[in-house]
């Protein structure tokens, strides 16, 4: 049993609450004091004061002394659309980590390009499951920041879409706002298609969660994480190809759903579960401590 001090965003839609649940479910302790075996920090600015601990994952005290103890710093991604992303600051902070982790092979490649070696721990999906009794009343669901140009929501302009996510600009379509995990699971199970037309995702969780819940994801071929999706889910990054692929999925939904449920859902549910991810982190600590 290990004592872990966890830093990062605590909102229910973020990764940290699920990772904490994973540690607890495996029999480890998540602590807030100074008696810990290692720190796991899941945010970019590791010098930020954490709202829960009132301190930093990197520094201790007002004199900015580097915090003692074993530290695992996790990187979600280096946003390719942020041209002024502070790469050197990230590298300087990661220098203080005993182990650097990341959420996918795509992010591992990003870090390797700037000279940082890391280990992939994956990113945990939400607690979604397949409900065979629920009717598929929504043709297309979009989960994410539709107002972010990098997400390329505009590629869905020919598709009537329900939107789950934070607001920004003028809400479009059937905007549902942010929903809790239970409601999101119900929406996944009520949808035939879950669209994720982004150019880049550190790890496209909505596509993975959709497949667990028996929906078919719609992704673009230039997204590095489309590798987790079957070929019939992938479109070229243009409106015509997206529309054509969407129509093909709708017309063949039962067959495509059956293939996903048979070959992918249970594998994804296990590989990307909060318990598997927490165990990946524990394994790295035990190997490197």
Rosetta blueprint (number, residue, H / E / L):
1 X L
2 X L
3 X E
4 X E
5 X E
6 X E
7 X E
8 X L
9 X L
10 X L
11 X L
12 X L
13 X L
14 X L
15 X H
16 X H
17 X H
18 X H
19 X H
20 X H
21 X H
22 X H
23 X H
24 X H
25 X H
26 X L
27 X L
28 X L
29 X E
30 X E
31 X L
32 X L
33 X L
34 X L
35 X L
36 X L
37 X L
38 X E
39 X E
40 X E
41 X E
42 X L
43 X L
44 X L
45 X L
46 X L
47 X L
48 X L
49 X L
50 X L
51 X L
52 X L
53 X L
54 X L
55 X L
56 X L
57 X L
58 X L
59 X E
60 X E
61 X L
62 X L
63 X L
64 X L
65 X E
66 X E
67 X L
68 X L
69 X L
70 X E
71 X E
72 X E
73 X E
74 X E
75 X E
76 X L
77 X L
78 X L
79 X L
80 X L
81 X L
82 X L
83 X L
84 X L
85 X L
86 X L
87 X H
88 X H
89 X H
90 X H
91 X H
92 X H
93 X H
94 X H
95 X L
96 X L
97 X L
98 X L
99 X E
100 X E
101 X E
102 X E
103 X L
104 X L
105 X H
106 X H
107 X H
108 X H
109 X H
110 X H
111 X H
112 X H
113 X H
114 X L
115 X L
116 X L
117 X L
118 X L
119 X E
120 X E
121 X L
122 X L
123 X L
124 X L
125 X L
126 X L
127 X L
128 X L
129 X L
130 X L
131 X L
132 X L
133 X L
134 X L
135 X L
136 X L
137 X L
138 X E
139 X E
140 X E
141 X E
142 X E
143 X E
144 X L
145 X L
146 X L
147 X L
148 X L
149 X H
150 X H
151 X H
152 X L
153 X H
154 X H
155 X H
156 X H
157 X L
158 X L
159 X L
160 X L
161 X L
162 X E
163 X E
164 X E
165 X L
166 X L
167 X L
168 X L
169 X L
170 X L
171 X L
172 X L
173 X L
174 X E
175 X E
176 X L
177 X L
178 X L
179 X L
180 X L
181 X H
182 X H
183 X H
184 X H
185 X H
186 X H
187 X H
188 X H
189 X H
190 X L
191 X E
192 X E
193 X E
194 X E
195 X E
196 X E
197 X L
198 X L
199 X L
200 X L
201 X L
202 X L
203 X L
204 X L
205 X H
206 X H
207 X H
208 X H
209 X H
210 X H
211 X H
212 X H
213 X L
214 X L
215 X L
216 X E
217 X E
218 X E
219 X E
220 X E
221 X L
222 X L
223 X L
224 X H
225 X H
226 X H
227 X H
228 X H
229 X L
230 X L
231 X H
232 X H
233 X H
234 X E
235 X E
236 X L
237 X L
238 X L
239 X H
240 X H
241 X H
242 X H
243 X H
244 X H
245 X H
246 X H
247 X H
248 X H
249 X H
250 X H
251 X H
252 X L
253 X H
254 X H
255 X H
256 X H
257 X H
258 X H
259 X H
260 X H
261 X H
262 X H
263 X H
264 X L
265 X H
266 X H
267 X H
268 X H
269 X H
270 X H
271 X H
272 X L
273 X L
274 X H
275 X H
276 X H
277 X H
278 X H
279 X H
280 X H
281 X H
282 X H
283 X H
284 X H
285 X H
286 X H
287 X H
288 X H
289 X L
